[in-house]
């Protein structure tokens, strides 16, 4: 039996899906960078906010929508991936391979 999601949870998931669709519109060479950027930002933002802090979540949703609108522009073809993001991805891959 699946748990019903609140309206706020649905909004967050919709924003994440929209961001993943945006990644597919970018040039093939830069798609991995955009994907890492999206995954890293969602992960770090979710871990920094309590699920009960509705005001903070709504603020992050508004900020995320504005940022996504900017990245959805056809003129944006690349994004900057920091060393912290790369290290985060490497640590995530390391966790997956050791647990399998």
Number of C-alpha atoms within 10 A of each C-alpha: 3 4 5 8 10 8 9 14 13 12 14 18 13 12 18 18 12 14 23 16 13 20 22 14 13 20 13 11 10 15 19 15 19 24 17 17 20 17 16 18 13 16 11 10 12 14 9 9 13 11 12 8 9 12 9 14 19 14 11 17 16 13 12 18 16 12 12 17 12 12 19 18 12 10 9 11 16 14 12 10 14 11 9 10 17 15 11 14 15 12 11 11 11 11 11 10 8 7 6 5
